[in-house]
């Protein structure tokens, strides 16, 4: 893993790490929803974009699938499931 910038709290990295470790491996990680959850649990001055970038980097290191969900309900275009 790369060297983290000085403005990233260790608590933030630990919280994201725990959430990703507990996330089911076959379910894509919803980036925006996880960002909201992290922001509720950890007090940080980082903008959402920086938290999202950190989540993406940490999830890809764990080889987890990602879901780039949009803020708000109903904004996500559902892909049809092939049967």
Protein Blocks (a to p, Z undefined) as FASTA:
>chain_A
ZZddfklcfklmmmmmmmmmmpcfkbccdfklmmmmmmmmpccfbdfklmmmmmmmmmmm
nopacddddehehkaccddddZZ
